[in-house]
Amino acid sequence: MNGSKAPFAVRWRDRRNRILLDQRFHKLAMKFGIGRFFARRSAQKLFDLTAGFIYSQVLAAGIRAGLFEHLAKGPTSPAETARAIGLPDDGTRRLLAASASLDLADKLSDGRFMLGPQGAALLANPGIAAMVRHHDAIYADLADPLKALETRGGGELAKLWDYKGPDQDRPTGETERYTALMTASQDLVAAETLRVFNISGYTRILDIGGGSGRFLTHVATRNANAELHLLDRKTVADLAREALRSHPASHRFTVHGGNFLDAPLPDGCDLITLVRILHDHDDDIVLALLDRISHALRPSRGTLLISEPMADERARSRIGDAYFNIYLHAMGTGRPRTPSELTRFLERTGFSRIRHLSTGMPIATSALVAETR
Ligand SMILES: C[S@@+](CC[C@H](N)C(=O)[O-])C[C@H]1O[C@@H](n2cnc3c(N)ncnc32)[C@H](O)[C@@H]1O
């Protein structure tokens, strides 16, 4: 590389890489406490990348075996655990030790085990276990990672999400499975979105791609008067009607079944929400949908709220740039977008006063708000 002509950002990375590639540097670093500290930290990070799949499968095994529910009952020996989860003694001991090393379990000095801090967090968020269970499909696809990158949407995961298929009259097993998965992980997303966005003043709200209606039930508790509309594919709309029927505010909900690209959008809405929708779709669909929303909102000078995990301007978001980037490729449609990409899309489709609301948990969601001129 021609060092003197390259920008500073390139030169210092080039220098850093040359130092890290030099075995003499590593030998020297190990002689000093601070050097050992950084060397250990860097080695741990690299090892975690190397072993990540095994860690994930320890988690999957614990969830499938019901290990964490058993540990939540209190201190337990490996033999008791083996009986409770139905695995052989040796397999159970290994699963317990691996779980303890990952903070999913804690090992006590008498050799028994209890639930660990990550295990407790897992049980507190049932959506995570649902997410881990459905990862079987993407792990199968990623067993050959190059093939997965060569063939977009050509594997098992794409079969789970049937957005591209025809909208049948009745929900299929797949529709029910992905809608249940979305519902299970919605509470965290809704709590964070509605913490940073004040929804109380709106009178007629439409949630597009609203799934089983879980997000709208959170809206209902924060806004006591608004009419609440949901639009989703016909098959999912049937599931939403069923789920919302027994809700105490059921009289305020109206469910519309249809494709968001051509179904009539209820008029007179002052707020439309898109929760975990845009990242699932390619650019042409996103632009067409935003254009429809901007026309639907314009007469009432309305607001659009977008809430979903986003990519980072410098590709440093593990959830956006690593997880969703690869996941959506395997799914065969969509990509995570940065807030500035979404902002450009919003400007092109007639929105203004676009604001990025920073959530405390970008791992669950980020939010953008825009208004029609
Ligand atoms: C990732 S899920 C998100 C569901 C919900 N908003 C949430 O966050 O839990 C995407 C939703 O968009 C719906 N969807 C996808 N394509 C659609 C289309 N063309 N028309 C209407 N709904 C669509 C799906 O059926 C699904 O319910």
The ligand as an SDF file (V2000), in Angstrom:
LIG
                    3D

 27 29  0  0  0  0  0  0  0  0999 V2000
  -41.6400   -9.6500   10.7720 C   0  0  0  0  0  0  0  0  0  0  0  0
  -43.3670   -9.7140   10.8760 S   0  0  0  0  0  0  0  0  0  0  0  0
  -43.6910   -8.4020   12.0260 C   0  0  0  0  0  0  0  0  0  0  0  0
  -45.0420   -8.5210   12.6850 C   0  0  0  0  0  0  0  0  0  0  0  0
  -45.3050   -7.4390   13.7320 C   0  0  0  0  0  0  0  0  0  0  0  0
  -45.3220   -6.1130   13.1680 N   0  0  0  0  0  0  0  0  0  0  0  0
  -44.2550   -7.5430   14.8230 C   0  0  0  0  0  0  0  0  0  0  0  0
  -43.3450   -6.7310   14.9080 O   0  0  0  0  0  0  0  0  0  0  0  0
  -44.3670   -8.5020   15.6130 O   0  0  0  0  0  0  0  0  0  0  0  0
  -43.8550   -9.0090    9.3500 C   0  0  0  0  0  0  0  0  0  0  0  0
  -45.3710   -8.9730    9.1290 C   0  0  0  0  0  0  0  0  0  0  0  0
  -45.6390   -8.3360    7.8710 O   0  0  0  0  0  0  0  0  0  0  0  0
  -46.6440   -9.0620    7.2090 C   0  0  0  0  0  0  0  0  0  0  0  0
  -46.5080   -8.8620    5.7620 N   0  0  0  0  0  0  0  0  0  0  0  0
  -45.4640   -9.2240    4.9820 C   0  0  0  0  0  0  0  0  0  0  0  0
  -45.7030   -8.9030    3.6990 N   0  0  0  0  0  0  0  0  0  0  0  0
  -46.9340   -8.3270    3.6690 C   0  0  0  0  0  0  0  0  0  0  0  0
  -47.7410   -7.7740    2.6400 C   0  0  0  0  0  0  0  0  0  0  0  0
  -47.3380   -7.7610    1.3620 N   0  0  0  0  0  0  0  0  0  0  0  0
  -48.9460   -7.2500    2.9710 N   0  0  0  0  0  0  0  0  0  0  0  0
  -49.3820   -7.2650    4.2590 C   0  0  0  0  0  0  0  0  0  0  0  0
  -48.6450   -7.7550    5.2840 N   0  0  0  0  0  0  0  0  0  0  0  0
  -47.4460   -8.2840    4.9910 C   0  0  0  0  0  0  0  0  0  0  0  0
  -46.3950  -10.5030    7.6150 C   0  0  0  0  0  0  0  0  0  0  0  0
  -47.5380  -11.3160    7.4290 O   0  0  0  0  0  0  0  0  0  0  0  0
  -45.9890  -10.3540    9.0690 C   0  0  0  0  0  0  0  0  0  0  0  0
  -47.1180  -10.4060    9.9230 O   0  0  0  0  0  0  0  0  0  0  0  0
  1  2  1  0
  2  3  1  0
  2 10  1  0
  3  4  1  0
  4  5  1  0
  5  6  1  0
  5  7  1  0
  7  8  2  0
  7  9  1  0
 10 11  1  0
 11 12  1  0
 11 26  1  0
 12 13  1  0
 13 14  1  0
 13 24  1  0
 14 15  1  0
 14 23  1  0
 15 16  2  0
 16 17  1  0
 17 18  1  0
 17 23  2  0
 18 19  1  0
 18 20  2  0
 20 21  1  0
 21 22  2  0
 22 23  1  0
 24 25  1  0
 24 26  1  0
 26 27  1  0
M  CHG  2   2   1   9  -1
M  END
$$$$
